[in-house]
């Protein structure tokens, strides 16, 4: 009988299932803000492949991940790479940095609050965190499960329910409260990438239900002046 795994090994899971997706989606949105902020230093937590940081103009670029599958590629592109587990390893020695990225990471963690505390400790006092988690309550996913057309709400279709790498399910309200533990100011960016149905509802002046929204996406800071600047940049990005 085949041996059954009894623990979730995130590094091993990513090695088996990680799909390289370039810099589209939320990372593409981050780039539009980062280009305007022009930070001197940036760190990406849960970096995966080097595609995103390779497009960032900054004097110092640091990639942090739990596995080393792309370590050589980071080195070839002159990007610092550090293998760390955000739940058990300190990262304050990697900072302070002006901007941190943590996209599609917190949902994988047993103790996401510990990871958030560590990221904040690696930021400048005026630093910015751009972060995103998936919306696992989207209408299409829920209906597919309700009508037996899909086995699971998992985003990773090549995994089974018993090895689900998403250990946390975030709503927008819950994620904003999570970020507010460490940040005074949290600017919602989710609405910059609504789906078509959600955009129509917004145009009609109706409240967009969470089931039609993308995953919670925020720019967070403890600096009021930086927050005001982020609000200005959001208007620029929305208009551009």
N, C-alpha and C positions, 0 to 999 in steps of 0.2 A: 504494500500500500504506500502511495506517495506521501511524503511527510507534509503535514499541514503547517503553514506558518502561523505562529501564535502572536507575533508582534508586528507592528507596522514599522518598516524601515524606510524612511522618506528618501534617503539617498538611493537605495536600491530600486524603489518604486520609480523615481525620476529617471534612472538609467534605463528602465524597461519601457517607460511610457512617454517620456518627454518628446513633444513635437516642436520643432523649431518654427516659430511663427513670425520672425522678423520684427519690425518696429511698428506695425500697424496697430489699430485699435487704440487702447488707452495709452500705450507708450508713444504712439504718434502724437496724441494730444499733449502729453507731457512735454514733448520736444518743442512744441509751439510756445509753451510757457517758458521753458528753459532757455530757448534762443533769445527771448526778450529779457530774461533775468540776468543772463550772462554770468553765471556763478564761476568762481575760481576753482571750486572743488565740488565733486559730486560722488555719491556712493549709491550703488544699487544693491539692495538686499534681496536675495533670491534672484540673482541676476540671470541664471540660465546661460544662454548663449551671449556672445559679445556684440551682437548686432546693434542693440540700442546704444550702449555706451560708445561704440565706435562712431556714432553720428553726433555725439555731444562735444561741443567746443568748450573745454575746460582745462586749466593747467594741471589739475590732478583728477584722475578718474579711478575709482575703486569698485571692484566687483566682489560681492560676498555671496557665497552659496554653500549649501551643505554637501555638495558633491563636486568632484574635480573633473567631470567629463569634458569641460571646455577650457580647462586651465591653460593648456598650451596655446589655444587660439587667443585667449586674452593676452598672454605674454607676447605673441607674435604681433598683436596690435598695440603694444606698449600701454596696456591697461593693467593696473595692479589687480591681482587676484588673491583672495584670502578664503580659505575653506573654514567656515565656522557654522555652528549650530546655534541659531538665535535663542533657543530656549535654554541652552546650557553653557554657552561660551560668551565671554565678555567681548564687546566690540568698541568700547570707548577709546581704545588705543588707535583706532583707525581714523578718528576725528581729531579736531572738529571739522565738519564739512558744511558747506553752504546749503546744499540740497541733498536730500535723500529720496530714493525711490523704493517703494515696497508694494509691488503689484502682484496680486494673486498668490499671496504668501500666508496671510493670517488665518485663512480658512483651513490650512494644513496643520495648524499647531494645536497641541494640547493646552498650552499656556500662552495664548497670543498676547496677553497683557504684559507678560515678562519680556517678550520680544519687543513690544512697543516701547517699554521703558528703556531697553538697551539702545534702540534706535535713537530715541530722544537724547540719550547720553552721548551719542556720537555727533550730534548736530551743534552748530553754532547757536548761541542764544537767539540770534535773528534768523536762524535757518528755517527751511521749508521742507516739509514732507509731502510728497505726492504719493497717494496710495489708492488702491482699488481692491475690492473683493467681488466675486461673482454674485449675481442675483439668481439664487437657486429656486426662486418661487415664480419664475416667468411663466406666463399663461400657457405657452406652447408645451413646455416641459410638463407642467402639472396635468394638463388635459391628456397628454400622451400616456402618462402613468395611470390616470383615472380610467381611461378607456382600454387599458391593456395593450397599448401599441408600443410601449416602451417599458423595459424592466425596472428602470431606476431613474432617479433625477440626476444621477452622476453626470458631470460634464465630461469625464474621462470614459468614453464609451467602451474602451478595451479593458476595463477593470470590472470586477464583480462587486456586489453590494458589501460583501464581507471584508473586502480590502479597500473600501472607499477611502481615498486619501484626503477627502474634505471632512475634517473633523468638526468644523464649526459652520453654522448656517447663519448668515448675517442678514438682517433687514436694514433698510436705510436708517431708520430711527435708532436701531441698536448700534449700528456702526458709528453713527455720529456721537452717540453717548460713549462708545469705546474710545474714540479719538479725544473726546473732551476730558478724559482722565488726565491727559498730558498736555493738551493744547488749548489755549484760550480762544483761538480763532480757527474755525474750520469752514472753508469755502467749498460749497457743493459744486462739483463739476459734472455730475452725472447727466444733467440736462443738456450738456453740449453734444451728447451722442444718443439722443432718444431714437427709438425705432419709429417707423413711418406712422403707425397708428397713434403712438404717443404724441408725435409732433402735431398731428391733426387735432387731437384733443386740446393740446396746449394752445394752438391757434384759435380754437373756438372758446378759449377761456375756461375750459373745464379742468378740474384737477386730474392730473395724470396718476392713475393707480400704480402701485408698485409692481404689479404683475406685468406691466408694459414697459417698465424702465430697464435700463442697463444696470449693471452692478454698481453699488455705492462707490463713488469716486470723489476724492477730496484733496484740496491743498490745505495743509495745516501749518500754523506758525504760532509763536507766542509774542511776536513783534507786531504792534499795531500799525506802524508805518508800512511794514512789509505786507500786512493784510490788506491795507488800502491799495497798495500797488497791485496785489493779486486781483482785487476786484476790477481795477482798471484793465488788467491784462485779460481777464475773462471777457470783458466787453469787446476788446480788440479781437480776440480769438473767435468769439461768436459772430462778429461782423465780417471777419475775414474768411 
